[in-house]
Amino acid sequence: MGKITSVEISDEASAYIKKAIKEERFRHFRDFMTRCLELAVIYTMDHWDVHKGIFFVDPCRICLMPTETLEAILKHIPKEQHEQVGRDIGNCARAYFRRVGLDPKYSENWGTVLRRMTYDGWGRFSINDNIIENAHPVLPDAIVKGLMESVLNLTLEPVELTKELYIFKIVKAVS
């Protein structure tokens, strides 16, 4: 059972929350606060120093940048290196997941790992049977393929690759 408490919030914050509820992004104030607190715990916001612009989530440094900035960086990575870049990113991500108590090589953790990747802004991930989807991806498909193969210790085959949705079939789990 949770704890009931009251807190004073600014008029600006109150107006923002009311607008979000009116736009049906949240059902009610409690829904909004529950989501905020869940994210605060997941992203260890108590360790952030907003005045210095330093945001860490465990060993990860968070940096918000415009989409155009990420696209400018990606332009300088040759397409033939995309899958390997994904694998390199995946090696780092796999170590991160292990540190937070999730070993991604076990299939029972895949849903949680993909949900965390969604929360981390990689796009909306889902898994159903032997299909993994990445909707609204942030990276090119070959990078995502290499990343997921590395993190989840799988071999994937692209099924459908559009600008807004990547669908991969799990060919086999690598032992």
Rosetta blueprint (number, residue, H / E / L):
1 M L
2 G L
3 K L
4 I L
5 T L
6 S L
7 V L
8 E L
9 I L
10 S L
11 D H
12 E H
13 A H
14 S H
15 A H
16 Y H
17 I H
18 K H
19 K H
20 A H
21 I H
22 K H
23 E L
24 E L
25 R L
26 F L
27 R L
28 H L
29 F H
30 R H
31 D H
32 F H
33 M H
34 T H
35 R H
36 C H
37 L H
38 E H
39 L H
40 A H
41 V H
42 I H
43 Y L
44 T L
45 M H
46 D H
47 H H
48 W L
49 D E
50 V L
51 H L
52 K L
53 G L
54 I E
55 F L
56 F E
57 V E
58 D L
59 P L
60 C E
61 R E
62 I L
63 C L
64 L L
65 M L
66 P L
67 T H
68 E H
69 T H
70 L H
71 E H
72 A H
73 I H
74 L H
75 K L
76 H L
77 I L
78 P L
79 K H
80 E H
81 Q H
82 H H
83 E H
84 Q H
85 V H
86 G H
87 R H
88 D H
89 I H
90 G H
91 N H
92 C H
93 A H
94 R H
95 A H
96 Y H
97 F H
98 R H
99 R H
100 V L
101 G L
102 L L
103 D L
104 P L
105 K L
106 Y L
107 S H
108 E H
109 N H
110 W H
111 G H
112 T H
113 V H
114 L H
115 R H
116 R H
117 M H
118 T H
119 Y H
120 D L
121 G L
122 W L
123 G L
124 R E
125 F E
126 S E
127 I E
128 N E
129 D L
130 N L
131 I E
132 I E
133 E E
134 N E
135 A E
136 H L
137 P L
138 V L
139 L L
140 P L
141 D H
142 A H
143 I H
144 V H
145 K H
146 G H
147 L H
148 M H
149 E H
150 S H
151 V H
152 L H
153 N L
154 L E
155 T E
156 L E
157 E E
158 P E
159 V E
160 E E
161 L E
162 T L
163 K L
164 E L
165 L E
166 Y E
167 I E
168 F E
169 K E
170 I E
171 V E
172 K E
173 A E
174 V L
175 S L
